[in-house]
């Protein structure tokens, strides 16, 4: 914020320079230092010259001016800047401060229950409704509206199939929202409330879902490629045909989850709880399942080629017709497992526990 000369003079007059004991509050050195600081404030520049070129002395000056221009454009019903490129977090924060400041100063526009509601929220909402699938535009607006709207209004936006790539939705309350088919790749959803939301067929590749509440979420056909879901609770969730290639599900709770025909190639499922999970015809090529609990899991027809199942619990699991070529089963527990029709190399059964497994001669190759 610029400091004007009259403000400096007022500051100088307001400073006490005497006290009752010795009549002087500031030493000559302190007085000189204060005056030097005031001179720096008055004469400082936002620009730095290098040869014949000028640049801002700090990036925040540029970001503030962009936010100021954007605020004026929103008031003037000019959405142009929002189309060009994604807004940085700093620009968004400056803009939100400007909008909140206007709302707080205007008795006409203040919402008594929520002073963070922007006086331009309806315009932003109408712009998004008209262009929810536009690159950058939708993500810029939603990243702003998540701060401006109460949860019930945010959830009512047309988010299904919207382009929200890399949108900032950290800690957003999207419980029950319809995000079916939305592009949320790279989105910041850490700490977001997604309870009961529809995320079927959505693209969440590379999204940050750390600490997010996904309980009761519809995830059928979702793409979570290379996403970090360490320790997440997806118990009894429907992830049928989901793309989970390379996903980190270490120590995740997938008990009784539906993962039929899901793509889990190269996924990290180490120490995950997959008891009674439905993995019918799932692709688990080169997946890490070290010490995973697959007790009574349905792995019929699953592709487990090259999977690392060292120390995994497969007690009572149904592996009928599963492909276990080159899989690692060292110290895996296979008692009471069903292996009829499974394709596996004889040597991989070394050092496994096979007390009561069902296995016929022609399945060993």
Secondary structure, 3 states (H helix, E strand, C coil): CCCCHHHHHHHHHHCCCCCCCCCCCCCHHHHHHHHHHHHHHHHCCCEEEECCEEEECCHHHHHHHHHHHHHHHHHCCCCHHHHHCCCCHHHHHHHHHHHHHHHHHCCCCCCCCCCCCCCCHHHHHHHHHHCCCCCCHHHHHHHHHHHHCCHHHHHCCCCCCCECCCCECCCCECCCCECCCCECCCCECCCCECCCCECCCCECCCCECCCCECCCCECCCCECCCCECCCCECCCCECCCCECCCCECCCCECCCCECCCCECCCCECCCCECCCCECCCCECCCCECCCCECCCCECCCCECCCCECCCCECCCCECCCCECCCCECCCCECCCCECCCCEECHHHHCCCECCCCECCHHHEC
